[in-house]
Amino acid sequence: MTVPLTAEIETAVDAVRLTVTVPAGHDTLSLARVGPSGTVAYVRGYQQATVTAGATLVIRDFEAPIGVPLTYTVTTWNAATPGTTDTGTVTVTIPDGGCDDTWLTDLARPTNTQRIVIERLDELAYTVPAGVHDILGRRTPIVSSDIANTPTFELNFLTASDDERENARATLGNGVPVLLRTPPANGIGSLYFAVTGFREQRIVNRARVQDRRFVVAAVQVERPDTSLYLPIPPATYATVKASFATYAALLVARPTYDALLYDYSGDEPGDVVPWPPVDV
């Protein structure tokens, strides 16, 4: 049986929004994508998820690479009777928006994800664990070495408003690996990194100018386990209450739970641990 699976692009965060209907009798689902490299990448939270038979699920891939064809495959089965599986596929491409289509992606809090202007990412520094041993009476040393480590690098990017500054500070300071997504033509592609330190600089040394430069020291890491850092929906009870005076007004503007939870307007930065307030 073919599992119904559709995909569309959510331009607010350049995410892929997938809709799948679980076949009758199945209670387990996995959803993965494959790009040009042929590497299988499970959508975060859906490597082996427990689901309800007959339910229609809306699943978002906030980490989808930009500008390359992605084939998503959903597989469903009943955990009690392994071997009876159904699948469905769909192919989608997030359009390549050019040099400015560069995203700083927060794996845990999609509200922090935003476009950034990359000022510099000049160098990837690779270290090689090695021991060099000089031998008396011999010109060349004996060297024992291992494979090269993933590179360290310095990323400079710019923000233009106080909201962008706070989103960037939350993304870099939450203690979670960060994803930099760019079109392949930029020579970077998708790069996961751990932050080892960052500096926030005023571009113009005047208090009322909000432009900032972030100078980030980082090291490339593997894509974090898909069972860790699960995305937290953007909407909160506080934002919903502030936006709608009555329940009737809420139903008119947000007819489904999905539309309610994933309303990206009016988002606030999501700090795991709040920074000290600036008004005390």
Phi, psi and omega in degrees: 000138178271127180277126178297125181217125177232160182218145173213164183263130171262105188290341182302325180226014184050050177255158174262124180258117184248138178240127182224140176252123184284129179296157177298139177085357180253143182229007182223143185218141169233146181223123184222159176235155176229130176256194182301333181288341183084002180281130179277127179232118179285143175292135186303126180091356185228041174283322175201083187260143174277127184228175180253129179303134179085351182284149172257119184255142171248119187236136181246136174252097182282352185253009185301128177300152184263139170078015177227149178291133180239125177256117179265137177234125175254138177233131179234151178197173176258124185299332182281340181230069181301145181110335176266098185235151172237151182224161173209151181226156173205146180243136182213153177229125172286122185302142177281111183272008178091197187298332182272001182271064183239128189238132169264111191252123177269119185290331185263328186230094183302336180298336180278343183296135182201160171290143174229159174259113179281122177270318181209137163209075193279327195218139169249119185259115182259127174258148179238116176299120185209148173240127181250124185238113177281139182245130178299134178079009180227133184287318184267141179280168169264129184240129170248126185219165181235184178292154180292145176281162172298153190282155164262157181199169175240124180250123174251126175221163187244145170238152188246353182219168180292325177297315178297321178299315182292322176298316180296317180296322178294315181299314184284336187256003185277357179077017182246141174306149185243148177246125172260120181246127177219159173298150182303328182295342178287348180082012180240312183071222178258124185229113174273136180213155173257136181277125176256356177163154175207156179238141176249121186241142172280128178285321174240128187278060175225136190298329186272359176265120189269355180297136180225153170246129174255127178249110191249125170267129189210165174225137180291138178230167174289160175300126181300152178311135184289351175270355178255158175053054180289139183299138177260126180305146184296318189286146174236165178301322182296317181290323178295315180297322181286337186270333186231127184285327183225164177294325178297318178296323178297316181295326179294316184277329184228084187287345180230161176296325180296316178296328179288311186290326185249052171264113187273358181281141176070023181290153174243152180302142181255095177273132174294313173239119185299146173282160177301140180292155181256007184241027178237000000 
